[in-house]
Each structure stands twice: as structure tokens, then as C-alpha cells.
């Protein structure tokens, strides 16, 4: 019986890997553009190949091309969840660059994966920022187990659109991130604040901590891009 289950698992693995690939690329594209009209998986994968370039960096912002054993490192295959178990300085950080149609050498947006803790279990996200590496183009949040209708709202378009146009840095070029404040319908929100989710304050807090933690980890790369353009050192 165990042998049959093992064979079934091996047989299903290619399909499972394909679904993971599709889900990952769907979230990456979804952070920076509307993909709701794309129904065919192959169409989405083709769009991804056309629009996205990827790399992996370390905490210092240097590009990493091989792991400790000399194997190639592929951004799309780096598990943010598994890396989350390591100290921030020891993790790998994928970066996805959304390229311009007219000028394929020009970056329209940078997309940064992130991972953290919600109320009951993990939350994750992809944050897309413009070429200024400051203005948010979009976000795509996910969760394992948040309260239905409350914390689970982080995956809704209504909540995610609140982040569009917000800014990560203040006028002194200091990272302040973007914070979900308590409650909804708050007046006079700053460029670094969005409405929270009524009844889901702890999930909002988890999102806030996830964003600032991972943006801090990406500072080495962001600073090098700002100083040198899209070319950074290879580790």
C-alpha cells in the first residue's frame, strides 16, 4: 500500500509543481496589473515570461546565483516560507522586475515577496513598487487561516487597493513603510497610512509587521539600485 501511495505521489508531482508555478506567477503579476481577464494558464505563463525578469539577492543586496552546493538559484523556486525560518541575514530574497513593453530594458516596477504571522497562522504577500522604489503600484496578500470575513479580507481587492499610491519613504528618504491603522473610514490618512479592517486589528498588525520587516531586509538591494541603477554586484 505504501509503495502505491509513493508511486501516486511521484506521478502527481509534475502537476503539483506546475500548479505551484502558476500560483506563484499569478500572484506576482497580480501585484502589479489586473489579470482577472486571463483565464488560460498558458496565456498567463507566457505573459509572465514576456514581462518579468527575476533575480535573488542576499541581505546585503548582492545578487546570488548559486547556493552553498554550487546549484543554480532560481527566484521563482525560492520558498519565502522556508527562508522565514532562518535569521534575516541568512535568507535568500527573490526580486521580480516588471519590464516596460516599449523598452524591455526599463523596469516599471519591482515586486518583493514577504512573509509573516497573522492572527492564527501565516500571512504572505507580494509588494509592487514603481521604478522610484517608493510608490506602491499594488499588493497581493495571502493567508493560511484568518477569520472568514474579517482578517481574511486582506485578500480582497477592496483592501488591497488601499495601498496603491502610498509611499514607503518619508521626505528624508527614511523607510517608514505603510501602516494599516485601526478601523475604517479614517479621515486625513497620510501617504504612509491605509484604513485597517474592522474586527481584524491583529491581522492588520501582522501585515504591518510583515511589510516593515521585509522591506528592511530588502534595503541593501534597494539602496544599491538607487545608487547604481538596476545593476548590482553578484555574490
N, C-alpha and C positions, 0 to 999 in steps of 0.2 A: 504493500500500500504506500509506504514511504517513498519507494522508487518511482511509483506512478505519479505521486504528487510532485516529486523533484523534476521529473520529465515534463510535467504540465507547466511547472514554474519556468523552466528553461524555454519551453515553447512559447510562453506568453511574454517573455521578457522583451523581445523586439517591439511588440505592440505597445507594451507599457513604456518603454524608453521613448518611443515615438510620441506617445501622449504627453509624457513629461516635457519633451522638447517643445511640443505645440503649446502647452500651457505656459511654459516659461516665455516663449517668444510672443505669445498673445499678451501677456502681462506687460512685457517690455514695450511693445508697440502701443498698448492701451494707455500707458502712462503719458504718451506724447501726442497721440492722434486718435480720432474716432474710427474704430474698426468695427462698429456694430453692423455695417452693411456687408462685411466679409463673412460669408458662410462656409466657403470651401477651405479646408485645411491647407491644401497645396497652394492656394492663392495667398493665404496669409504667410506661409513659409517663404514663398517667392518674394513677397513684399519685404519681409524681414531681410532676406539676403540682399535685396536691392538698396535698402535704406539704412541698415545698421552695420556698423563696424564695432568690434569688441576687443578688449584687452583686459589684462589682470594686473593689478598693482599691489604693492605691499603698503604697510603703514606709513612708510616714508614717501610714498608716491612714485617709487621706481617701478617700471614695467617688469613683470615676472613672466618669463616664457617657459621655464622648466621647474618641476618640483624637485625635492631633495634627491630623488632617484634618477633624475635626468629625463623624466617623461614630460611631454608637452603639456602645458597648462592651457585649457580652453575655458574662456569666460562662461560660456553657456552651461558648462558642466561643473562649475564650482558650486558646491552646496553652501548657501549662506547659512542655513540652519546648522549644518555640521561645523562650519567655521566659527559659529557663535560660541561654541564650547571652549574655544581657545582664548587666550589673552588677546586683547585688541592688537597688540604689537606683533602677534604671531599669525594673524589671519591673512587670507587672500581676499582681495576686494575686486570683484568684476566691475568694469566700466563699459557702458554701451553708448556709442556715439551715433546719433540720428543725423544722417547726412542730408545736405541740400540737393534737391533734384537738378537744378540748373548747374550747380558747381559741386560735384561729388567730393571735392577736397575740403569743402566748407562744412563745419559742424553747426547744425541748427540747434541741437540740444544734447545734453549729457544726461544719462539715466543711471542712477545709483541705486542698487538693491540695498535693503536694510532688513533687520530682524530684531524682534524684541518680545516682551511679555505683555499680554493683555490681562483681563480680569481672571480668566480661567485657564488660559493656555497661551500658546504663541500667537503673535501677530507678525506680519511682514509687509513689505511694501517696495514699490519702485518709485523713486522720485525723479522727475524730469525737470531740469533747469535749462534755461536758454543759453546761448553762446556767451552771455555775460557771466555765467556761472553764479547768478544771483537770483534772477526772476524765475519763479516756478512756472513751468509750462503745464504740468499736470502731475497727478499721483495715481497709483493703483495699489490700494491696500487689500490685504487678505487676512484671514484669521482661521484658527482651527476650531475654537469653541467659545464664541462670545454670546451673550444673551440675545436670543432672537428678537428683532425689533428694536433693540437698544444698542448694545455695543457692536452687534453685527452690522449696524448701519455704516460702519467705516467702509464697507464695500459698495455703498450706494453712490450713484452719480451725484446726487444732491449734496452729500457730504464731501465727496472728493473734489467737486468743482469749487468748493470754497477756498481751496488752496491756490487756484490759478491766479497768477499775477502777484502773489505775495512774494516777499523778499527775504533772503536768508541772512543778509549782512546789513549792518547799520551804516550811517554816513561816515563812520570812522573805519569802515571795512573790517569790522569785528563780527564774527559769527554769532548771531543771536537765534537763528533758526526761526521756525514758525510754530506758534503755540495755539492749541485748541483751548479756548477759555471756557469757563463754566457757564452752562446754559446756552440758550439760543435767542436770536433776535437782539443781540447786544449792539448798542449804538456806538459809534465812534471807534470802531476797531482800527488798530494801526496796521501798517504794512507787514507786521510780524505776528498778527493775530487772526484767528478764524473762529467762528462760532463753534461751540462744543456740541455735545449730543445729550439732550435732556435725559436723565436717568442712567447715563453711562459715563459718569465722570471718571471712573477708574480706567476704562478703556481709553478715553481721551488722554489721560495721564500717561498711559502706556505708549500711545502714539507719539506724544511729545518727547518722552524719554528716548524712544527708538530713533526719532529723527535727529535729535541733538547728539546722541551717542555716535551714530553712524556718520553724520556729517563731520563730526570731529575726527573720525578715523579717515575720512577722505580729504582732510585738509592738506596733507602732504602732496597729494596729486593735484588738487585744485590750485594750490599756490604755485606749483611748477608750471601748470598750464597757463596761468595768468602771466607768469614771468617769461615763459619760453614759447608760448603758443601750444599747439596740440602735440608737440614732440617732447617726450620726457625720457629720462635715462632708462636703459634696460638693465635689469638686475640679473 
